[in-house]
């Protein structure tokens, strides 16, 4: 935790409630038709879902369960019923109302899950079904499509700044500071209890402790599973062994009823999170418009394009990523740089529309908040070279140095380079800054003064680090170039017997051996 986070946590403890984090809301809020809420439960120790609840946040969920989650045929049949809904929501080319064109303009959408445990279930589904050939061809074709979709969703959930896969607990802790230990903040119902507007510190703490007693993750309470569910699972298995249809039907109904209650509670918690974030009076950070566009670009390149088997000169060949491990070194390197670019873009983008974030950076010495005290132009002829002198509080720490590049808050394209810095006798930092980006005015915006305009004198200014995401993006594209030194390392697949996969592995390595 940073010092700012410690202070915010202590203030939350003092006031006995969750405190807004930031001047703006750090989540993209889409309308109900663009959101799909999804929740799972599973038997302890198993990776296959025991039941799944899904639907729009403004409607009752559809709930599917199986009496015996260790029967993979029953689970596959259940997932096959769920698959068309998820595939339509993520706009699989064969299930989207926008058709199969990978370049079709798809509106933003989101998948909301109660917490990170439910996000991890997407990985389990990808592992189980991406290369399955179990059962009839019509079913495993559908399950394979679902497995690929879940694999992409799980990978996208790990990319910084993405706006598609929304873990409710993660979104709440991003938007609020809670008076609780970090280890307790993965429980979504616990967090929601701290957000209740009524009552005092003690009543909120009591409500949070009570909510924490009911599990929100994919596992049900062990005692509940042992005492309530396990007897009926045994009844179901015995009924199948003895061909007792009455016992099978009774056990199935009872298990379905119990799991329905568990799934509905998790679904409702996710919906309550969505409603709480939408009712927050803070406005959405303007930077999220850019992050949403980036997420939809990733959806087009990393999902729709892959499903259509369409290669891309900048983003690489189309192939099916392994849910188990990386089998494509070029893709691994490329995605590393994409994640690096995404993190940089998110960190530098949101600060322009949030004064609290700006204050945090200034307090840590990673930004400058000061006043322009002098302006002149060193340009010759038609070329302009504006120079500013900025003074700021010298009592604050400073992690910037000469030649560091910064940009103006609210005008990201106007960049400055620190020529020199000194500390004055009045305990002020004095920076001499050369304007190296956007020295004139942006097209179509007459409200911005040229950098050399003397009217900048006396104006307050905040300078932060600019985004360097395009550098990492260029590196990501360059990895696909085979005509550079080291390409043998990132573009080759080992041609030795030990590199061959066993026959029971469903992946087709011919997809990538020639890439």
N, C-alpha and C positions, 0 to 999 in steps of 0.2 A: 504493500500500500504506500502511496505517496503521502507527503505531509498534508496536502489539501484533502485527500480522502480521509485521513485520520481526523482532521478537524471537522469535516462534514459528518462523519460517523458520531463523533462526540456530541455535536449539536443535536443530532437526531435522538441520541440517548437522553440528552437533557430535556428536549421537548416531548419525548415519548410518542413520536409519530414519524412517519416517512416524510422526508423533505424532498421537494423537487430538485432534481440535479440538472443544472443548466438553466439559462434564460429561455431557451427554446426546447421543444420536444424532440428527442433523438430517435424517432421511429416514423416510418412511412405509414400513414393511416389511409387505407383504401376502403372503399364501400363494401357492404356485405356480399354483393354478387362476385366480387373479385377475391373473396376469401373462402378457403376451405379449412374447416377445423377437423383435426384428426387426433384420435387417442387410441392407445393400445393397452391391453393387459396380457400378461403371460404367466405361465406356471413357473414357480421358483426353479431356477437351474436350467430352464429351457430358453432357447433363443427364438423359437417360433411363437407367433401371437396366439393367444387363447381366445381373444376376441378383439374386435375393432369397431370403433364408433366414428362416424364421419358425416359431414353435412355442412350446410351453410349456417353461419352464426345466428341467423334470424329464423331458423326453423328447427324442429325437433330432429335429432340425429337418426340416421339409419344405423342399427347395431347388428353385427353378425358375430356369432360365437360358435365354437365347436365343443363337444363334451370331453374330448380327449385330445389335447394339443400335441401329444407324442405320436399321434397317427398322422403322418405327413400327407396322406391322401385327403383326409378330412380338412386339414389346414389349407392345402392347395385349392380345394374346392371353394373354401370360404374366401381365400384371397382372390380367386378368379372372379368371384362376384363383386369384389371391391375394386378390382383392377380398372374396369372401364371408367369409373368415376374419377380416379386419380389421373388416369391417362388423358381424359378429356380436360381436366383442370390444368394440367401442365402442358396442354396443347401438343400431344403426340401427333405426328403428321396424319396418322390414320384415324384419330379420334377427335381432332380439333375442328371446330366449326369454321376455322379459317383455312382449312384444307392442308394439303401436303407441302406447299411451297415453303422451303426453309427460310426464304427471305420475306415471307409475309409479315406485315406489321401486326404484332400481337400486343394487346393492351396489358398493362401490369397486372400481376396476380400474386397471391400470397398463400402459403400453407402454414397454419397455426397449430402448434403442438404444445401440450402442457408444460413440458420441461425438456432438458437435454436427454433424459433417458428415452423419451419417445422419438427424438431425433436419431438416437443410436439404433432404434428398431428399424429405421429405414435402411441402415447398413446391413442389418441381419436379413432383411428381405432381399436386398441386392445380392448378398452372398448366397442365399437359398435359391434364387430364381433366375439370375442373369443368364446362366448357361444350363438351366434345367432341361431335361428331355424325359421327364417322368410323366406318364399318363398319355392321353391322346394328343396328337399333334396340334389340334385346334386349341387345346387348353395350354400346352406348354409354350406355344407361340405367344399367347396372351400373357402368360406368366413371365416369359423372357422380357417382353416389353415393359412389364411392371418392374422387373428387377433392374433393368437399365435405367428406368425413370427414378427409382428409389436410390440407385447408385449416384446418379447425377445430383439429386436433391441433397443427399448426405454430403457429397463433396462440395456443393455450393454452400451448404451451411457452414463450412469451415472457412470460406473466403471472407476476409474482412470487408465490411461495408455492404454486404449483400442484403437485399430487401425482400427476398422470396421465402426462405425457410425461417419461420419466426418461432423461436423457443420462448414461451411466455415468461418463464422465470428470468431468462437472460434479458428480455426486453424491459421487464420491470426494474431489474437492478441497473440497467443502463439509464433509465429515466428518473430513478429515485434513489435516495440514500436511506437505508433502513437501519433502525436501532437494534441490530442483531449481529451475531457472529457470521463471518463469511460462510462457514460450513452449513449454516441453517438456511441460507438464502437460495438454495435450489428447490425449496418447497414452495410452489406457487400459491397455494391456499394460505400458507403462513404469511407470505408477502402481502396478499390481498387484505388480510385482516388488519395489517398495520396501516392500510390506506383508508380504512373506514373513517368518515368525517365526524361521526358522533362519538361521544364518550371522552374519557380522559386517558392518561398514560396507562393506568392500571387496567382499565377495561380493554384497551387495545392489546396489551400484553397477554391478558387472559384469553381473549379471543384468538390471538395468534397461537398460543400454546395449545388451545383446544383444536384449532384447525390442523396443527402439525401432527396430531395423533392419527389422522387418516392419511394413508399413503396417496401420493399423486403420481409416483413413477409407474413404470410398466408392471412392476411386481405388486401383487396384492399383499395384504398383511399376512405374515406366516401363520399366525394363530388362526386367522379366518380361513386360510386355505386348508390348514390341517383339520380344523374342527367342522367347517361347514361344507367345503368343496370336496375334499378328498374322499369322504364316504360315498358320495354320489359318483365320483369318477370310478371308484372300485365297483359300485353297483353297475355302472355302464359297461365296464370291461367284463364283469361276470355275466351280465346279460348277453353280451355278444358271444362269449364262450359257450353259453348254454342255449343260445338262440331263443332267449326270453324277451320277446318284443315289449311286454308290459314294463319290465325293469328298465329296458333301454329307453323307452319313451318317458318314464317317470324321471330317470336320472337326467335325461337331456333337458327336460322342462325345468328341473330344479337348477341345474348348472347354468342354463341360459338366464333364468331369473336373477340369480346371484351375480353373474357377470354383467348383466344389463345394468344393475345398480352401480357397480364399480365403474363401468365405462361411462355411464351417464354423468356420474359425479365428476370425472376427469374432463369430459367434454364441456360440462357447465363451467368448470373452473377456467378453461381456456376461453370460453365465451365471455366470462366475467372479466378476464384480463383485457380482452379486446374492448369491451365496453368502458372499462376504467381508463384505458389509454385514450379512447376517443372522447371521453368527457373531460379530459384534462384541459384546463383553460389556456394553457400555453399554445402558441402557434407552432406549427411544424417547422423545423430548421429548413431554410431554403436550399441548403446543400443536398437535401434528400432527393430533390428533383433530378439532380445529376446522378446520384447513386442509383435511383430507380432506372434511369436510362442505361446505366452501365450493367445493371443486373439483367435487363431484358436483352442487352447485347450478348451477355454471357449465355443466356438461355438460347439465343439463336445460334451461337457458334458452338457451344459445348453440348447442347441437347438436340435441338431440331436438326442442325446440320449433320450431327453424328447419326441420327436416326435415318436420314436420307442418304447416308454414305457419300457425302459430298465433301471432297477435299477443299482446303482453303490455303492459298499461298502464304498468308500471314499467320494463320492459326493451326496449320499442320494438317495431316491426313485424317480422314474419318476412320475410327476404329472403336472397338468396344473395350473400354477400360476394365481392367480386372478389379473386382471388389476385394480380392484377397491381398494382392501385392502389386507393385509396379512392374510391368513387363515392357514398358516403352520408355527408355531413358530420355529420348528427346522430349517426349510429352511431359515427363517429370520435371525436367529443367525448365521447360516453357511455363508450366503451371506455377513453379516456384516464383518466377519473375512476375507472373500475373498476380499472385498473392501479395508480393512485395509492392507492386504498383497499387493494388487495391487498398492496402493498409496506408500507404503514403497519401493517396487521394482522400481517403476518409478523414485521416487526422488533420490534413491541411484544409479541407473543404468546409467542415462544420464550424471551425473557429471563426469564419468570416461573418457568421450570423448569430453569434452567441457571445455576449460580453463577459459572461462568467468564464467561458473557456479562454477568452483573451486574457482575463485577469490571472487565471491560473498560469498561463504561459509567461506572462510578465513577472509574476511572483517567483517563478522558477528560473528566471534569467534567460528564457528561450525566445523572448519577444521584447519589443520596445514600445513603451507608451510614453509619449513626450509631446513637445511643441516644436513646430518649425520656427526657428528664429532668424533664418536668413535664406535667401534664394538668389542664385545667379546662373548665368548661362555661359559656358566655356566653348560653345560651338563656334565654328567658323563658316562663313558663307551661309549656305542653305542648311547646313547640318547643325542640329541643336544638341547640346550636351548639358542638360540642367544639373545643378548641384544644390543640395539642401544641407543645411546645418540644423540638427535636431538635438534638443536637450531633454534629458529625462532624470528621474530620481536616482541619485548616486548611492542611496542606501540599499538598493535592491541588488541581489546577486546578478551576475552577467555571465552567460555562457557563449556569447558571440565574440567574434574576433574580426580583425581586418580581413577584407575580401569575402566575408560572409555575405550571402545574397538574401534579401528579404523582399516581401511584397506588401503593398498597402492593403489594410483590411477594408473590404468592400470594393476593392478594385484590384483583383488578383493579377491582372496583366501588367500593372505598373510595378516594376521591380527596381530595387535599388541595391547598390553594392557599397559596403562600408569601406570607404577610403582610409579613414583614420578614426580613432576614438581616444578620448582622454578624459581624465577626471578633474574637474575644475575645483578651485579652492572653496567654492560654495557647495561642495559635495553634490555636484551634478555630473552626469555623463554627457559628454558632448560628442556627437557623431557627425562626421562629414560624409555625406552620402551622394554618390553619383547615380542618377536615374538612368538605368540601362534598358528598361522595358517600358513601352508606351510613353515616350516623352511628350507626345502631342495629345490627341484626344481620340477615344474610340469612335468608330463610325456610328453615326446615328444617335449619338448621345452628346448633346450640346451642353449638358449640365456639368460635365467634367472639365475642369480647368487644365490647360496645358501645364506640364510640369515646371516650366520656367516662369510661369505667371507669378509676379510678386505678391498677388493676393493670398498666396499660401502662407505668407508670414503671419505668425501668431495663431495659426490653426493647430488644434490638437491632432495627433496622428498616432495610429497603432500599426506597428510593422511586425509581421510574422514570417516564418519561413514559407517559401512558395512550394507548391507541389512539384515533385520531380517524377511523377508517376510515368510520364512518357518515356523517360530513360529506361525504366524497367520494362515497359511495354515494347520498346524497340529491341531490347535484349531478348525478350520472349520470342519475337518474330525472327530474330537473327539465328536462333538456335536451329531453326528448320533449314538453314543454309548448309548444304552438304559440301560446298566447295571452299571450306575454311579449315585451317589447322585444328586438329582435335575432333573432326567430324567422325572419324572412325570410332571414337569412344561413345558418342551420343547417338549414332545412327546405325550401329551394327548390333546384331544379335549373336551371342556366342554360338559358334558352329562346332560344338563338341558334344559327345553323347550325354554328358552330365546336364547339358542345357535342355534336353528334350523332356517335355512334360509326360507324366504317366498317362496311360490311355483313358483313365477315368476322369481326367480333367476336361471340362467342356470347352475351354477356350480354343479359338482358332488362331494360332500364332502366324499363320500365313498372311493374316491381315497386316502384320507389322514387320515381317522379316524383310520386305522389299521397300520399306519406307525410308 
